[in-house]
Amino acid sequence: MPVATTQLIENYESIPSSITAAMEGLTETQILYKAREGEWSIHEIVIHLADSEAIGYTRIRKTLAEHEPVLTVYDEAAWAEKLNYHQQDRNLALQLFSTLRLASAALLRTISSDAWERVGLHPENGKMTVYNLFNLYLEHGEVHLRQIERVKKLLATNGATS
């Protein structure tokens, strides 16, 4: 039965501070830079992470508390456009992302090994255990951290410093 290790939970919990550290020293122009048409800026990635974490926070709790609940899905591209990601407060989003992640990590440290096997029903992905959901959000944060690092390298390569 898969159970998240202490190290995995610590990695999950540390992603918001890693995102914050990755953005240190960047100018506002760099944070708003889009590498290609249709890609998100670092600013928009941060807003997305907060929204995604709010969904994950709910999914994990529903799966722990309810019998095979139907899990929420959302259209992330529509959210980015219709919720004006480019105009939202990035610092507030980082705080929300961090707080939700800390709260979920604290909860996950308290659950029994059996609880990791509880199942929610995802309309697109089918049955997902708490462990599956945890891994999904662990990987999601890591993917976007790597995305931010790629944008930073591209900025450095192009000499875009202001």
Buried (B, 14 or more C-beta within 10 A) or exposed (E): EEBBEEEBBEBBBBBBEBBBEBBEEBEEEBBBBBBEEEEBBBBBBBBBBBBBBBBBBBBBBBBBEEEEBEBBEEEBEEBBEEEEBBEBEBEEBBEBBBBBBEBBBEBBEEBEEEBBBBBBEBEEEEEBBBBBBBBBBBEBBBEBBEBBEEBBEEBEEEEEEE
